[in-house]
């Protein structure tokens, strides 16, 4: 089985976020970047298929040379090879088209992507990839088993879960639950050393124009001061909830 895992290069949630150029550009200075958490769950599941079923695992990213440390970390975790498509990830459609082009040339059986990245939270890329390569698609996937060319998946839906049987080729949008958090792998020294010798292929992009763009960024408004209400003054509490908080 040939597996492709899509890896997003995203800011660590502990990093302090700032913007420049009149709040039109994300400031990367001092920001630590990591593998997108939803993608990391998918990568760990791919490692299980590699260990149990002999699958080959390749990771892919759309971005500049600055994303290569993140790809190297994925290689250190256990991926066999990496591909970097040498163009900026301007919008979801551009990313999907670039990855779909690589898939069409290399015939992957299973494409694992996170359901969304934690930077822009667009949630578009896995579904677009599936449409572009005419593959089956399971989003918000929390369980996946492969037997030959058949797949059994579980996904979250409103009010419950749905169990699906489908066939390869398959694209999934994975998330927490695809593996347990305790199963996530931390690169060890041997993995880091081996990652230096594994192939990281740089692919030039196909022509594609962005269909959307970010005009301006804005941080969430600061939280207001806390209003303390005496436990015996229910009338004042109700008045504040109704007229100020608009909660009732």
Secondary structure, DSSP 8 states (H G I E B T S, - for coil): -EEEEE--EEE-TTS--EEETTTTEEE-TT--EEE-HHHHHHHHHHHHHHHHH--EEEEEEES-GGGHHHHHHHHHHT-SEEEEE-S---SHHHHHHHHHHHHHHH--SEEEEESS-TTT----HHHHHHHHHT-EEEEEEEEEEEETTEEEEEEEETTEEEEEEEESSEEEEE-TTSS-GGG-----HHHHHHHTTS-EEEE-------S-------------------TT-HHHHHHHHHHTS---
